Amino acid sequence: MKILVTGTAGFIGSHLAASLLQDGHRVVGLDNFNDYYSVRLKRDRHERLTCQGGYTGVEGDLCDARLLTALFKEHGFDVVCHLAAQAGVRYSLTHPFVYEKANLEGFLNILEACRHARTPRLVYASSSSVYGGNTKLPFSESDPVDHPVSLYAATKKANELMAHTYSHLFGVQTIGLRFFTVYGPWGRPDMALWMFTESMLAGRPIKVFNHGRMRRDFTYIDDIIAGVKASLFQPGLAPYEIFNLGNHQSENLLEMIRVLSESLGVEPKTELLPMQPGDVEATYADVSLAGAKLGFRPTTSIAQGIPRFVSWYREYHKC
């Protein structure tokens, strides 16, 4: 197939594009290489794709509707996977209009392009953050998601509503994926695992919020990619679907730090702090729906995944 993947310089997008190319698909990748975090890291991810046959990289912005129209007209995509977005909960507290442009206007442009090109299926990234302050665990797709606690979460919920409208009015099949704390090689520097690793290797204390009383459904990148690919190709899905993609394990943050400490061979220094605005105490994915409809079966524990991340981190940074 010919597949458009947005965000191919990003963490999940670069892994997805590499996997699709390995399977023999042709991939067009779109990214604007913004400076939210290291542009060098994004260039390095993207460079791994450009040397592979079947890949076409395009540097451009989702808010450029003319560019999207031209890409869809030129390539006639069989399916679209929209992973590009402005990420980060805390950044949305200080840079709200960046989220309005990328996550709302950009997503609307993708929907419009899919509508007019009659693209058979659009798979897009939502987030576990849409569950907001929910306290019932694990989080299920049928749970209410009407109380986001950050603007980032609100934009992801808005994406799900916008997708529903386009499925209902225009017949665009939309598959939304609520990702839960994805980690692994080539990960994001703004995520806790990367920041803890960087600080521990430098001998600095790590900032542990809510005094360590945090739980996260840490999901390894290979498991996420398996779920995304199933969403792209699985037959028999409804015109509008939402799936949790998580590890179905809610891990204590202090346990994650312990596994990381063992992997690094470094004893952590911790600075215990209160809960941050926009954060939630626990996430935990019920993946039974994704299991039933997509055959999604996460298999990687943090005891397996964190050492793989550490190995990559040391190699990438030569440390």
C-alpha positions as CSV (number, residue, x, y, z in Angstrom):
1,M,0.0,0.0,0.0
2,K,0.9,3.7,-0.3
3,I,0.6,5.2,3.2
4,L,0.9,8.7,4.5
5,V,2.4,8.9,8.0
6,T,2.5,12.3,9.6
7,G,5.1,12.9,12.3
8,T,7.8,10.6,10.9
9,A,10.5,12.5,12.7
10,G,8.7,11.8,15.9
11,F,9.1,8.9,18.3
12,I,6.2,6.7,17.3
13,G,6.0,7.9,13.7
14,S,9.6,7.0,12.9
15,H,9.2,3.5,14.3
16,L,5.9,3.0,12.4
17,A,7.4,4.2,9.1
18,A,10.4,1.9,9.5
19,S,8.2,-1.1,10.2
20,L,5.9,-0.4,7.3
21,L,8.8,0.0,5.0
22,Q,10.2,-3.3,6.2
23,D,6.9,-4.9,5.3
24,G,7.2,-3.6,1.8
25,H,4.8,-0.7,1.9
26,R,5.5,2.7,0.3
27,V,5.5,5.5,2.9
28,V,5.3,9.2,2.5
29,G,6.3,10.9,5.7
30,L,5.4,14.5,6.7
31,D,7.0,16.4,9.5
32,N,7.8,20.1,10.3
33,F,10.8,19.3,12.6
34,N,9.7,21.8,15.2
35,D,11.9,22.7,18.1
36,Y,9.7,21.5,21.0
37,Y,12.6,19.2,21.8
38,S,15.9,18.4,20.1
39,V,15.7,18.9,16.3
40,R,18.9,16.9,16.0
41,L,17.2,13.9,17.5
42,K,14.3,14.3,15.0
43,R,16.8,14.6,12.1
44,D,18.6,11.5,13.2
45,R,15.3,9.5,13.4
46,H,14.3,10.7,10.0
47,E,17.7,9.9,8.5
48,R,17.2,6.3,9.3
49,L,14.1,6.3,7.0
50,T,15.5,8.3,4.1
51,C,18.1,5.6,3.3
52,Q,15.4,3.0,2.8
53,G,13.7,2.2,-0.5
54,G,10.0,3.1,-0.7
55,Y,10.3,6.2,1.5
56,T,9.5,9.8,0.5
57,G,10.1,12.4,3.2
58,V,8.3,15.8,3.0
59,E,9.2,18.7,5.3
60,G,6.1,20.7,5.8
61,D,3.4,21.8,8.2
62,L,-0.1,20.3,8.9
63,C,-1.5,23.8,8.8
64,D,-0.5,24.2,5.2
65,A,-3.7,23.0,3.6
66,R,-2.5,23.5,0.1
67,L,0.5,21.2,0.7
68,L,-1.8,18.5,2.1
69,T,-4.1,18.8,-0.9
70,A,-1.2,18.5,-3.3
71,L,0.2,15.4,-1.4
72,F,-3.1,13.6,-1.4
73,K,-3.6,14.4,-5.1
74,E,-0.1,13.3,-6.1
75,H,0.0,10.0,-4.1
76,G,-3.6,8.7,-3.8
77,F,-3.0,7.2,-0.4
78,D,-4.6,3.9,0.5
79,V,-4.6,4.7,4.2
80,V,-3.4,7.6,6.4
81,C,-1.9,7.4,9.9
82,H,-1.9,10.8,11.6
83,L,0.6,10.9,14.4
84,A,1.9,14.5,14.2
85,A,0.8,16.7,17.0
86,Q,2.1,19.1,19.6
87,A,2.8,16.8,22.5
88,G,3.3,17.5,26.2
89,V,0.9,18.2,29.0
90,R,2.9,20.8,30.9
91,Y,4.0,22.7,27.7
92,S,0.3,23.3,27.0
93,L,-0.1,25.3,30.2
94,T,2.4,27.9,28.8
95,H,2.0,27.7,25.0
96,P,-1.7,27.1,24.4
97,F,-1.9,28.6,20.9
98,V,0.7,26.1,19.6
99,Y,-1.8,23.3,20.5
100,E,-4.6,25.2,18.8
101,K,-2.7,25.3,15.6
102,A,-1.1,21.9,15.4
103,N,-3.7,19.8,17.2
104,L,-6.9,21.5,16.0
105,E,-6.3,23.3,12.8
106,G,-3.8,20.7,11.7
107,F,-6.2,17.8,12.4
108,L,-9.0,19.6,10.6
109,N,-6.8,19.9,7.5
110,I,-6.1,16.1,7.7
111,L,-9.8,15.4,8.0
112,E,-10.6,17.6,5.0
113,A,-7.9,16.1,2.9
114,C,-9.1,12.6,3.6
115,R,-12.7,13.6,2.9
116,H,-12.0,15.1,-0.5
117,A,-9.5,12.4,-1.5
118,R,-12.0,9.7,-0.4
119,T,-9.3,8.1,1.7
120,P,-10.6,4.7,2.9
121,R,-9.3,4.9,6.4
122,L,-7.7,7.5,8.8
123,V,-5.9,6.2,11.9
124,Y,-5.0,9.0,14.3
125,A,-3.3,9.4,17.7
126,S,-5.4,10.3,20.7
127,S,-4.1,10.0,24.2
128,S,-4.8,8.4,27.6
129,S,-4.9,12.0,28.9
130,V,-8.5,12.3,27.7
131,Y,-9.5,10.3,30.8
132,G,-8.6,13.4,32.8
133,G,-9.4,13.1,36.5
134,N,-11.2,9.7,36.2
135,T,-10.4,7.5,39.3
136,K,-12.0,4.3,38.1
137,L,-9.3,1.9,37.0
138,P,-8.6,0.5,34.5
139,F,-9.7,3.1,32.0
140,S,-12.1,1.8,29.4
141,E,-13.2,3.3,26.1
142,S,-16.8,3.4,27.4
143,D,-15.8,5.6,30.4
144,P,-16.8,9.3,30.3
145,V,-14.0,11.6,29.1
146,D,-15.7,15.0,29.8
147,H,-13.3,16.4,32.4
148,P,-9.8,17.0,30.8
149,V,-7.2,18.5,33.2
150,S,-4.9,20.0,30.6
151,L,-5.3,21.8,27.3
152,Y,-3.4,19.0,25.6
153,A,-6.0,16.5,26.8
154,A,-8.8,18.8,25.6
155,T,-7.4,19.0,22.1
156,K,-7.1,15.2,21.9
157,K,-10.7,14.8,23.0
158,A,-11.7,17.4,20.4
159,N,-9.9,15.3,17.8
160,E,-12.1,12.4,18.7
161,L,-15.2,14.5,18.4
162,M,-14.1,16.0,15.1
163,A,-13.3,12.5,13.7
164,H,-16.8,11.4,14.7
165,T,-18.4,14.2,12.8
166,Y,-16.4,13.4,9.6
167,S,-17.3,9.7,9.9
168,H,-21.0,10.6,10.4
169,L,-21.3,13.3,7.7
170,F,-18.8,12.3,5.1
171,G,-18.2,8.5,5.5
172,V,-14.5,8.9,6.5
173,Q,-13.6,5.8,8.5
174,T,-11.7,7.1,11.5
175,I,-9.8,5.0,14.1
176,G,-8.6,6.8,17.2
177,L,-5.8,5.3,19.3
178,R,-5.5,6.4,23.0
179,F,-1.8,5.8,23.7
180,F,-0.6,5.1,27.2
181,T,2.9,6.4,28.2
182,V,4.9,5.0,25.3
183,Y,8.7,4.5,25.8
184,G,11.6,2.8,24.2
185,P,14.6,3.5,21.9
186,W,14.5,6.8,20.1
187,G,12.0,8.1,22.7
188,R,11.2,11.6,23.7
189,P,13.5,13.8,25.9
190,D,10.5,15.4,27.6
191,M,9.3,12.0,29.0
192,A,10.2,10.9,32.5
193,L,12.3,7.9,31.5
194,W,14.6,10.0,29.4
195,M,14.8,12.8,31.9
196,F,15.5,10.4,34.8
197,T,18.2,8.6,32.7
198,E,19.9,11.9,31.8
199,S,19.9,13.2,35.4
200,M,21.0,9.9,37.0
201,L,24.0,9.6,34.6
202,A,24.9,13.2,35.3
203,G,24.7,12.7,39.1
204,R,21.8,15.1,39.4
205,P,18.7,14.4,41.6
206,I,15.6,13.4,39.7
207,K,12.3,15.2,40.3
208,V,9.6,12.8,41.5
209,F,6.2,14.4,41.6
210,N,3.3,13.6,44.0
211,H,6.0,12.4,46.3
212,G,6.3,9.2,44.3
213,R,2.7,8.2,44.5
214,M,2.2,7.9,40.8
215,R,1.3,5.0,38.6
216,R,1.6,4.7,34.9
217,D,0.8,2.2,32.2
218,F,4.2,2.1,30.6
219,T,3.9,0.7,27.0
220,Y,6.9,-0.4,25.0
221,I,7.2,1.0,21.5
222,D,7.1,-2.4,19.7
223,D,3.8,-3.2,21.3
224,I,2.4,0.2,20.3
225,I,3.5,-0.3,16.7
226,A,1.8,-3.7,16.5
227,G,-1.4,-2.1,17.6
228,V,-1.1,0.8,15.2
229,K,-0.4,-1.5,12.3
230,A,-3.4,-3.6,13.2
231,S,-5.5,-0.5,13.2
232,L,-4.3,0.4,9.7
233,F,-5.1,-3.0,8.1
234,Q,-7.6,-4.9,10.2
235,P,-10.8,-5.6,8.2
236,G,-14.3,-5.4,9.6
237,L,-13.8,-2.3,11.8
238,A,-16.7,0.2,12.3
239,P,-16.8,3.6,10.6
240,Y,-15.8,5.2,13.9
241,E,-13.6,3.4,16.5
242,I,-11.7,4.3,19.6
243,F,-9.1,2.0,21.1
244,N,-6.9,2.0,24.1
245,L,-3.3,0.9,23.3
246,G,-1.5,0.3,26.6
247,N,0.3,-2.5,28.4
248,H,-2.6,-3.3,30.8
249,Q,-0.2,-2.9,33.7
250,S,-0.2,0.1,36.1
251,E,3.3,0.4,37.4
252,N,4.4,2.4,40.5
253,L,6.7,5.2,39.4
254,L,9.2,4.2,42.2
255,E,9.3,0.7,40.7
256,M,10.1,2.2,37.3
257,I,12.9,4.1,38.9
258,R,14.2,1.0,40.6
259,V,14.4,-0.9,37.3
260,L,16.0,2.0,35.6
261,S,18.6,2.3,38.5
262,E,19.5,-1.4,38.0
263,S,19.8,-1.0,34.3
264,L,22.1,2.0,34.6
265,G,24.0,0.8,37.5
266,V,23.5,4.1,39.2
267,E,21.8,4.8,42.6
268,P,19.3,7.6,42.1
269,K,19.1,10.8,44.1
270,T,15.4,11.8,44.4
271,E,13.8,15.1,45.0
272,L,10.2,14.5,46.1
273,L,7.8,17.2,45.0
274,P,4.0,17.9,45.0
275,M,1.7,17.0,42.1
276,Q,2.1,19.2,39.0
277,P,-0.8,21.1,37.4
278,G,-2.4,19.1,34.6
279,D,-1.0,15.8,35.8
280,V,-3.0,12.7,37.0
281,E,-2.1,10.2,39.7
282,A,-2.7,7.0,37.8
283,T,-3.2,5.6,34.3
284,Y,-4.2,2.0,33.5
285,A,-5.5,0.8,30.1
286,D,-8.2,-1.7,29.7
287,V,-7.2,-3.2,26.3
288,S,-9.9,-5.9,26.0
289,L,-11.6,-4.0,23.1
290,A,-8.3,-3.7,21.2
291,G,-7.7,-7.3,21.9
292,A,-11.0,-8.4,20.6
293,K,-11.1,-6.2,17.4
294,L,-7.4,-5.8,16.6
295,G,-5.8,-8.9,18.1
296,F,-3.7,-6.5,20.3
297,R,-1.6,-8.4,22.9
298,P,1.1,-6.3,24.6
299,T,4.0,-8.5,25.8
300,T,6.8,-6.3,27.0
301,S,7.2,-5.6,30.7
302,I,9.2,-2.7,32.1
303,A,11.8,-5.2,33.2
304,Q,12.4,-6.1,29.5
305,G,11.8,-2.7,27.9
306,I,13.7,-0.3,30.2
307,P,17.1,-2.1,29.7
308,R,16.5,-1.9,25.9
309,F,16.0,1.8,26.2
310,V,19.1,2.2,28.4
311,S,21.2,0.3,25.9
312,W,20.0,2.5,23.0
313,Y,20.5,5.7,25.1
314,R,24.1,4.8,26.0
315,E,24.9,3.9,22.4
316,Y,23.2,7.1,21.0
317,H,24.9,9.4,23.5
318,K,28.2,7.5,23.6
319,C,28.0,7.3,27.4
